[in-house]
Amino acid sequence: MSTAKRDTYTPDTLLSVAVRVFNERGYDGTSMEHLSQAAGISKSSIYHHVRGKEELLRRGISRALDGLFGVLDEEGACEGRAVDRLEHVTRRTVEVLMAELPYVTLLLRVRGNTDTEIWAMDRRREFDQRVAELVKRAAADGDLRADVDARLATRLLFGMINSIAEWYRPERASSNGKGPSATSAEVSEAVVRTAFAGLRTTTT
């Protein structure tokens, strides 16, 4: 193992490799040896950057959560009618998922088997609850159908968004010669149009 390779390996590149391996093997099925082999550096070099694989898990999940919660602080999520804010959050959540696909995928796959995973699931519920509040406000304003339960609508909306992580592979289209894959703007617009066509009242 060359000293040059150890010295040039950064926490960010190590995290990228770790998240890829976690998504491929599952967190529980990944050992430090697997991470060492995938990164091409020794386990001692990994420990130079982190305390262990759970710290890498927390860093990866934090990157996804920071992106998602950041959406809720954007101007479009904080000002205007609740239904318009909800559309903004929906659109931007799709864009964050696609921009940070490996990290959000990791977040979506946690099962609560470690302290970090329990923390991540609590944060996910907090995000969902804040969006559900927007749904309730929009319904109270008369902009969403009153016959659709707010919690159910939130689950269906995020079920649609989260499914993108299972099928969206930006590298496939470019590698098979079929042209570029759909952009995040195209996918987010499709999600908004499909979801809100069924959620909005006919008068809005």
Buried (B, 14 or more C-beta within 10 A) or exposed (E): EEEEEBEEBEEEEBBBBBBBBBBEBEBEEBEBEBBBEBBEBEBEBBEEBBEEBBBBBBBBBBBBBEBBBEBBEEEBBEEEEBBBBBBBBBBBBBBBBBEBBBBBBBBBBBEEEBEBBEBBBEBBEEBBEBBBBBBBBBBEEEBBBEEBBBEEBBEBBBEBBBEBBEEBEBEEEEEEEEEEBBEBEEBBBEBBEEBBEEBBBEEB
